[in-house]
C-alpha cells in the first residue's frame, strides 16, 4: 500500500513553538496540563477534576498497549491485538484461542494468564526542581547524567517504600520536566472473552491503517486480587445512548512514543539511519518467522501472533518514515527550529545556556551513526533463552553493586521485577527457538566482519545452525525452576554454570556493556543534557501551553466524531454490520478465498447473519491525536461513559510521530454498541454483556 503524505500547512514542531496556533484536536495531553479553556471554547464544555480523576483511575496500562476497567467486578477491556500475545500464551496445539476465540462459561473457567501485569496510575509527582538541585550548573554531561540517575533512584526508592506502589521516572518535554508516576500493579489477570482472529482483524494487513473498517478488535480480561474478582473504586460505565456524528470524544491511554520536539538533526538521523536499520531488522525477522511457519501447521500457530506484530510494525514504521521524507514538512521543521534559535541568540542568558545545544546534539548523532550498525547486530539474537541468560548474568553482577552504580533496569526499585520475570512460566518451542536463533546469527554474521568479537563469541568457529542447535538443545533455561535455582545460587552459581546459553551470555555481556557505555557517554548524556536545555529555552520563549511528546505514559486526547476527505469524496464517520457483510459479499464470500481469505467471516457470523441489525454501528472515526500504544484505549464521552475502543488510525495518522495534520488524521474505534450486539446475537454471551452494561 502507498504511504502518501499530504502537504502540511504547518509541522507540529512549528505549531508547538507558535503554541497559540495549536489546532483544537491536537495533542496528547498529560493529566496535569489539560487545555480546558480550549476545550470549553470549542465545545462549550470541559472536564472538571472529578471527571479527570475518574477516567484516570479507570485506565490501565497493558504491556505495549492500553485498557480500562469496565465493571465493578474487575472486567478489563482492551483490543484483541493488544491481548493477542497473552491469548496465544494460554493456547496450545489443541486449543487455538487466537484463531477460534474463547468465551468463559463462568468465572470458574476464566483462564489465568501467566506473566500479564496491568498498571493503574495512582499519583503523579513533579520532581524537576529536586533533580535540578542534584546537578550543579557546568557539570560535565556524563557526570550530570549519572547524578540525575542516582537522584532519581533515591526518589523512587523513598516513594515506593512510603506508598507501596510501583514508581517510574517520567521525562517530559525532552527533559524540561521530570516526574515520578506511581502505579498500582495487578498481577492476577484472567482471560474472559476473545472473538475469532478473523473478525477481530477483518481485512487483514490490506485494511490495516485504513478506513472504512469492520474490525471487532476487542478482548475482555478480569483482574483478581487474593483469589477473588478485584473491585476497582473507579470503572467506566457502558454508554446507554451511543454516539452520533459531531459528538465530542476523549481517548485516555498510553501513546508509546512521538518525536515531535526532536531537533532537526535528530529527525535526519532517524530518517537516514535509525529507521532504515530498524525496517531492515523487522523485514529479516518477518522472513524468518514466515519461513518457520511454512514448516508445519503447528509451527504456523506458534508464530502467527509474532508475524502479525512484525507486519503491523513494518507498516507503522514505514508510515512514520514517510513523514520524514516529506520535503515540505521537513523544510517547515527547519524553519521553526531556525526561528527558535534566533530567539535564543537574542537573549544573552539563553544563548549562554543553550546556544551550542543544537550543534552538540548534531555531533552526538554522528557518533550514534557510527555505532548504529554494530549496536543492532549485537543486540539482535532472536533467542528467548539467550535473553534469560543475559538477565541472569547481569543480575548476578549488578546486585553486588550499590544501587546507584547499577544499570537502571537492575536498580533497587527494579531488581525485584527483573527477578520475577525470570520465574514466569511461558510456552517454549525448541525447534522454533533453534530456527529463529539460527536466522539471527546468520544475519549478524552477514552484517559484521567474521573477526568481530561478537561473531567470534557467538559462533566459535561453527556455522550459525550448528551454534544455535548446540546452545538451545544443551540449555535448561526453558525451565523456570532451573532459572530460579540459578537466581538463588547467585554469582557463584552463574560463574560455575556450564549451561551453553549462560556461557554465551558471559561472553556477550562485556561486549554489549562496552557498546552501551559508548552510547551513554557520547550520545545519550549529550542528548539528555542539551535536549533539556532546548526545552527550557522553549518554555522561556513561548511558555508552557503545549503538550510533551508521548512517552508511553497516560495521556488524554480529544476530538469529535467526524468524516474526512479522501479519494475525491467524503468518508463516512460510522460503518455498520450491514457494511461488514457487504464487504464480505463484495469479495465473493468465504468460497472465493480472495487474497488469502482476508475478508472471510467465521462460520458463526454467517449462521447469525439474520439475527443482526444491519444498521447497527460497527466502527467509527474521530478527530483525535493518537499513536502506537493507544491501542486498547477507552473512548469516553462527556459523561465519562465508555462509547468505544481505539484500535487503529488511518494512514494519515502515521506521520503524526513527527507532526500533526488535522485534515485527515483520524483515530479508528470499535463502537461500544457493536461489542454488546455481537456478544448477545453472535456469541450468546448474554451474562458478559449484562455485566458490561450493568443490566
N, C-alpha and C positions, 0 to 999 in steps of 0.2 A: 504494500500500500504506500502511496505517496505521502510524504510528511511535509507538504507545502505549508509555509507560514505566511499569513497575510501581512502586508506592510503595516507597521505600527506607528500611531501618531506620536507616542512617547514611550520610551523604555520605562520599566518600573523604577530603575535607579533614578532617572530624571524626575519621575513622579515623587520618589521618596525625598529627593532633595527639595523640590518645589512642593512641599507636603500639602499646601493648600489646594493643590490640583488633584489630589488623590480621588479616583472615582469612588462613588458611594459604595460599590460592592467589593472594592479591592481590599485585600488584607487578611492575613492570618493572625488575628489579634490575641495577645495574652489577656488573661482574665483580670489583670490589674490595670489595664490600659485600653479598655474598650471605648471606641469613639461614639459614646451615647448621644452626643449632641448632633452628630451627622446622621445617625440612625433616626433620631427624633425628627430632624428636618426633612429627611427623605420619605419617611413612612408614617409620621405622626404618632409614633410610639417607640419607646426604647426600654430595654430590660432594666429592672432595678436590682439591687444587691441580692435580694432573696431569690429572684429568678436565676441569677448567675450562680449562686451557691448551689441551688437545686440541680441545675444541669451539670455543673462541675462534679458534684458528688455522685451523680448518676452515671458519669462517664467512666470507661475502663480503657486501659492500655493493654492490648494484646502484643505478643512478640511480632513486630513488623506491621501492626495494624491497630485498629480501634474497635471499641464495642461499648455496650451500655447495659446497665441493669434495667429490666423491663417488667419485673413483677415483685411482689412483696416477699416471695419465697426464693429470691436469688436467681431467677431466669436471666440469662445474658444473651443479647442479640448481637450478631456480627455477620460479616459476609461468609458465604460458603468458601470463597477463595482465601479468606483470612484463616478460617478454621480448617482448610483442606489438609494441610500437613499433619494436623492433630487427628483429624478423622482417619487419615492414612495410617497414623501410628497405632490406632486401635483396630485397624483392619488386619486381615490375614488372607491367605490364599483361598480360604473357604468363605470369607465374609468381606466382600469388597464394598465397604460403605461409601467410598467415594463415587464409584460407578453406579451402585444400586440404591444409594440413600440409606437412611436409618431413621427409625422412629421408635423411641422407648415406649413400651406399652403402659408402663407406670414408673414411678420413681425408683422402684427396686431394680429396674432394668436399665437405668441410666448408666453409661459406661464411664468409669474413671479414666481420665487422660493423664498418663504419667508425664511429668515434666512441665505441664502447662501451668504458667503462673500469670495472673492478671493483677493489674495495679490500679488503685483509686487514688487520685491526687487529693490529699487531705489539707495540705498547707503549702504556702509559698513565702519564702523569706528572702528579702533583698540583702545581700552581704557585700555589695560593691564597695562601700566605704571601709569596711573592715579589711577587705583584701587590699585596698589601696594603701592602707597603713602598714601592711606587711612588706611592701616593696618601696624602698626609698627612691626618689627621683634620681635618674642617672645610673641605676643598677644595670649592669650588662644583661642583654636579652636572655641568655641561657640561665643565668643566676636568677633573674626575675621569674622565669617560668618555674623553676624549682621551688622558689619561695612561695609562689602562689599555690602550687600543688600541695606543698606541705601545710599551708594555712587552710586550704580547702579541706584536706583530710582531717585536720584538727576540728574544724567547724562541724563537719559531717559526723564525726565521732561523738562530739558533745551533744548534737541534736538527736542522733539515734539513741543514745543512752537515755536521754531525757524523755523522748516521745515513744520509743519502741517501734517507730516507723522506719521504713527504708528510705534513706536520703540520697538524693542525686544532686550533683553540681550542674547547674544550667547556665551556659554562657549565652547572652543575648546581645544583639547589636554588634556582632563581631568583637565582643569583649568590652563593649561600652558599659554593660551591666553584668553582674554575677548574682545568681540566685541559688538557694537551696530549695528544691522541691521534695516534699515528704509524702511518701506513698504508703497506703495500707496494701499489703501483699496477700493475695488469695491463692492458695496452693492446692486446694482440693476442688478441681473443676471436672465436671462430668458432661459427656455428650448426651443431648436430649433429642435433637432432631437435625437431619440434613436431607435436603432433596437430592435427586439424582444429579450427577455432574452435568448431564446433557441439558437439563433445563436451567441449571444454575449458570451455565456458560453457553447458552443457546447462541448459535452463530460462530462459536469458536474464535480462533485468533483473527478470522476475517472481520468480525464485528468489533473486536477489541478496540477501545478508544474511539468508537463511533457512536452515532445516534441517528435515527431511532433505534432503540434496543428493546429486547424482550427477554431479560435475564431475571430469573428468580434466585438471585445471588444472596442467599441468607442461610444461616445456620443458628441453632439455639443450643446453648450450654446452660449448666446450672452450677453455681458456686455453693459449696458445702463448708461448714465450719463445725468442728467437733462431731462429725458424722451426721449432722442434720443440715437441711437446707438453710443457707445463710439468709438472714432477713436484713437487707440494707435499709438504713434510715431514709435514703433517697433512691427513688427509681422513677423511670419515665412512664407515665400513664399513656395508654394507647389512644390515638385520636378517635373521636366519635364522628367528627364532621368531615375529615379528609381535607384535601387541598383543591384549589382551583387556580387557574392561570392568574398571575399577578400577586398571589399571596406571598407574604414575607416568610422566609425560612431561615433557620440558623443551623449550622453544622458545627458540632462540638466533637473534636477528635484530635489526632496526633499526626499532623503532616510531618513527613520524615525529614526532608532537607530541601531548602531552597538556597540559592546563591545570588540573590538579587542585589545584595550590598557588597559583593566582591568587587575588588578593583578590576580595572580593565586588564591588567597583567594576569590576574588570577583567571579571568574568563578566557583569555587567549591560551593560557596553559591548559585549561580544561578542554577547549576546542581542539587544540593541536596535538596534545599529548595524552592527557588523562582519559578522556572519553574514547578516543580510538583504541587505546590499550585495553580499556575496560570492555569494549564491544568485542575485541578480538578474543579476550578470555571467555566471554559469555558464549560466543559462537563456538569456540572449541568445546566448551562444556556441553552445549546442546548437541553437538555432533557425537560426543562420547555417549551421552545419555540415549540418544536416538539409536545409536549402533547397538548399545546393550539391550534396549527394548526389543530389538528385532530378533534377539536370540531365543525368546520363548514368550508365551502369553504371561507367565508368572513374572518374568523379567519386566515386561511392559507394565504390569500392575505396580511393581515395586517402584518404578521411576516415573510414573505418569505425573505425579504431583511435582517432581523436580523439573520435568520438561515444561510443564505449564508455567512454573515460576520463572524459568530462564527465558522462555518465549515472551512472557509478559514483560520481563525486564529489558530484553533487547528492544522491544517496540517502544517502551517508555524512554530508555536512554537515547535511542535514535531520535525520538521527538525532542528531548532536551537539546541534543546536538544541533538539530535543525534551527533552533533559536539562535545559537551562537554563530551559525553560518549565514544568518540574515544580515546582509551588509548594512542596510539602512538602520536596523536596530543597534548594531554594534557602533555605528557612527554616532548615534544619539547617546549611547552609553559613554562613548569617549568625550562627547561634548559636555555631558553632565559632570563627568569627572574633572574636566578642564575648568569648568565653572567653579567647582568646589575648591580646587587647588588655587585658583586665582583669589578666592575669598580668604583662604588660609594665608596666602602670601601677603595679603593686605593688612594682616593683623600680626604685629611683631611677636606677640606671645604665642599665638597659634603656629606661626611659621617656625619659631624656635623648637616647639614641641613636636610638630607634625610635618613640617615642610619636606623632610627627607624620607618620610614613611613610604610613599609610593615607590620610590626608587629602591628602597630596602626590600620591599615585597617582591618587586620585579626580579631583583638579584636572587632572592630566595627561590623563586620559581625556576630560575635557570639551574640551580642546584637540584631541585626536585626533578627536573627533566633528566639530568644526568644519572639519577638514581632510579628512575621510574621503571625501566625495563627489568632491571635486576630485582627490584622490590616485588614486582608482580610475579616473576618466575620463582623466587624463593618463597613467596607467600602463598603459592597455589599448589596444593598437592592432591586435592580430590580424595583425601583419606580421612575417614572418621576416626580410625584407630590412631593415626599419627596425631590428630587433634587431641585425643585423650592423652597420648604420651607426652606431648608438649606441655599440656596443662599440669600433668603430674610432675614433670621435671622442673617446671617453673615454680610451682607451689613449694616444692622441696627446697629450692634455692631462696625464694623470696621470703618465706615465713621466718627465716633466721635473721632477716634484716629488720632494722627499725621501720615502722610503717611508712614514715615519710621518705624513706630511701627506696621503697619498692616500686615496681611497675604499678601504675594506678589501679589496674584490674585485680591486683593482689594485696591492696592495702587492707588495713584492719577492717574497714567498713565493707569491703567487697570480698574478703577471703572466704567467709562462711558460704556465700552464694557460689563462689567458684568451686568449692569442695562439694557442695550439694549437687551441682550439675554432674559431677563425675559419678555420683551414686545412683543416678536415674537409669532405670531400665528402659531401653529403646530397642525396637526391632533391628536386627543385624543380619545382613545377607552377604555371606562370604564371597560368592562369585561376583556380585555387584561391586563389592569393595576392591577386589583384585582388578577387575576390568577398569574401573574409574581411576584407581591409583596408577595403573599402568599408563593410561592415557595422559594423566597429569605429569608423570615423569617423562614421558616421550615429548610432551610439549616443552617442558623445561629444558631438556637436552637439545631441543631444536633451537631454542632461543639463546641459550648460554653456551659458551665455549666448553668443550669437553674437559678442559683443565680447570674449569671453575670449581672452587671448593664445594659448592652446593652439589654439583653433579658428581664429584668425587665421593662426597659423603653419602649421597643417597644411592648411587649405583654401585660403587666399589668395584668397578670393572665388569659388572654384569649388565645384561640388557635390561631395559625398563621392565619387561614382562617377567624376567627371572627375579629381579629385585623385589618387585611388587608381590609376586606369589609367595616368595620365601618369607617376606615380612608379615604378610597377612595370615598365612596358614600357621606360622610359628608363634603368633601372638595370642595371648589370652585376654587382651584388653577389651574384648567384646563382652566379657562377663563383669557386670557391675560389682560383684562380690570380690573379684580379683583386684579391681581398681580400688575398692575401699580398703582392701588389705594393704596395698601399696601405700595408700594415703596414711593409714595408721602406722605403717612402718617408717614413714618419714624419709629423711635424707639418706639414711643408711640403706633402707630397702631399695630406694631408687638407684643408688650408686652400685648396689650389688646385683640388681636385676639384670638378667640376660635375655629378657623379652626383646625380640628383634625390633619392635617399634620403640621401646624405651631406648635401645642402643642408637637408633636413627635420631630420635629426639635429642639425645645428648650431643650428637654431632651437629644437628641443625640449630639448636638453641643459641650457641655462641655467634653463629653467622647472622641469624635474624636479629639478635641483640645489637650487633655492630651496625647493621643497616638502620635499625631503629634509632640508635644513638646519633648517627649522622643526620637522619631526618629530623630528630628533635632539636639538635643543636644548630643545624644550618638552615632548616626550613620552618619547622613548627614554632620554635621560640620566636623567630623573626616575625612570622605572620601573626602570631598571637599578640605580641607586643605592639606592632605597628598597625594591625587591624583595629586594636582598641584605641590607639591614638587617633586614627582617622574617624572612628565612631564618635569619640568625644568632640572632635573638631566639628563633625556634622551636627551634633547636639548644639554646640555653641553658635553655629551659623544659622541653623534652620529650626532649632527647638526639637522637642520630643513629642511630636504629634503624628508619628508614623509607627509602623509595626516592625518587629525584628524578623529576620529570616527564620524559617521553620527549623526546628531542632529536635523533632520527634517528642515534643512536649505539648501539653494540652493547649489548644487554640480554639477560637471562635471565629467563624466566617459567617457572612450573612448575605442575603440577596433574594430576589423574587423568582418565583416560577415564571419562566419566560421562553418564548420562541427565539429562534435566531436565524439569520440569513445564511443560506448555503445553496450551491448548485442552481442559482438563479431563482430560488423560491424561498419560502419560509418553512422552517422545520417545526412541527407542532410540539407543544410543551409536554403532552402526555401520549403514551402508547397504551394499547388495550389488550385484553385477552383475545378479542377478535383479530387484532393485528398480529398476534402471535401465530394464530392458525393460518392467517393469510400468508405470512412469511413461509410457514411450513408448506402450505399448498403450492405457493409460487415456485418453490424449489422441487416440486414433484413428490413430496411426501417421503416417508421412510424407504419406500421401494426404490426410489431413484438413487439414493445414496450420494447425492451431489456433494462434491468437494469433501469426501471423507465423512459424509453424514453430518456436516456442520449444523444444518437446520433440521435435523431429525428430531423427533419427540419420543420420550419414554412411552411405553405401551399404556401405562395407566392414564396418561394425559389424553391419549386418543380414546380410551374407554370412557372417560368422564367428560368428553368434549361437550356433550349435550347438556350437562349439568352446570356449565359455566356461563356466566353473564358476559357476552361479548363486548359490552360497553364498559365493563369494569376496568379502571385504570391499572396499568401494569408497571411501567417505568415512567419517570418524568425527568425533565432537565430544569435546572435553576441556575441563576446567575451568582454562583458562589465561587470563592477563590480557594482551590484545593490543590493538593499534590499527593504523590505516593505516600502512604502511611495513613491518609484519611480513610482508606478503605475500611468499612465497618462502622464508620461514624454515624451516630444517630442524627436524623434530621428532625428538628423540632419547630413548632410554631410559636406564636406569641404567648399561648397558654403554657408553653413548656411541655406540650404533649408530643409524643412521637408520631410523625406523619410520614416518615420514610427512612431509607437506609442508603447512604452513599456507597456505590460500588465502583464507580469509574468516572472519567471525564471524557469530553470529546477531544478530538485530535488537536484542536487549537489550544487546549489546556496545557499540553506538554511543554511548550517553550516557556510556560509560567515558572519553570525552575529559575529563569533568569529575568523575566519581565512579564508584566500583566497586560492583557488585551481584553477589554470588556466587550468588544463587538461580538465575539463568538465563543468566549471562554465559558464553558458550562460544566457543572457537575451533573452526573447521571446517577439517579437513585431508584431503588425499588420502592414502589408506593406501598405504604403500610396496609392499605386495603387489599392489595394483591396477595400479601402474605397470609392474611386471615382467610381470604376467599379460597386460596389454594389448600390451606390446611383443612378447611371444612369440606370442600367439594371434591378435591382430588385425593387427599391422603386420609380422610376420615379421622384426622387428629383433632377431634372436637374439644377434648379436655384441654389440650395445649392451647388451642385458640381461645377457649374461655379464660384460661389463666392469663394469657397475654392481654386480653381486652377487659378483664375484670368482671366478666359476666358469670 
